[in-house]
Amino acid sequence: TMVVVGACWGAALLMVVFALYTVHLSAAAKQDAVKALVAEPILPQIARAHIDTRDAQALTERLQHDYPDLKFTLGRDGSLQVVATDGAQFREWMTALSYIDTISPQYRWSMQEFCVGKCSGSGLMSATLIGERVSFKAPDSGDRKN
């Protein structure tokens, strides 16, 4: 009987020691996590806004004046479509695409569609661009979790 009771007490003592060791490791991990959170830099937030309708209309009119052989269409979603119908206009079409970024550096331009050849009913060469203004702002004080 004493051997069985002694073995049970020994196993219980071993479990208590193991539980204390686990609690100690958990507390140390929490302290390390707090130190890492304090050392983490506060990064700014990125704010994106689509191109303003008036700015897009002025840009379209300017491009149409500079490149009269190409067709510039402003979409409802703020996209700008540049279309050429003749293969001889390829160089002018490519120049117009690069010129858009040059004359409006306040916007970040991305291509939604780029087609050369048999395009979907819009001409021989077509590109659809979307302009967005990218700005950075300081994060809110409530963004960081404790």
Protein Blocks (a to p, Z undefined) as FASTA:
>chain_A
ZZmmmmmmmmmmmmmmmmmmmmmmmmmmmmmmmmmmmmpccddddddddddfklmmmmmm
mmmmmmmmbccdddfkopacdddfbfklmmmmmmmmmmmmmmmmmbccddfbdcehjdeh
iajbdcdddddddddddddfklpcZZ
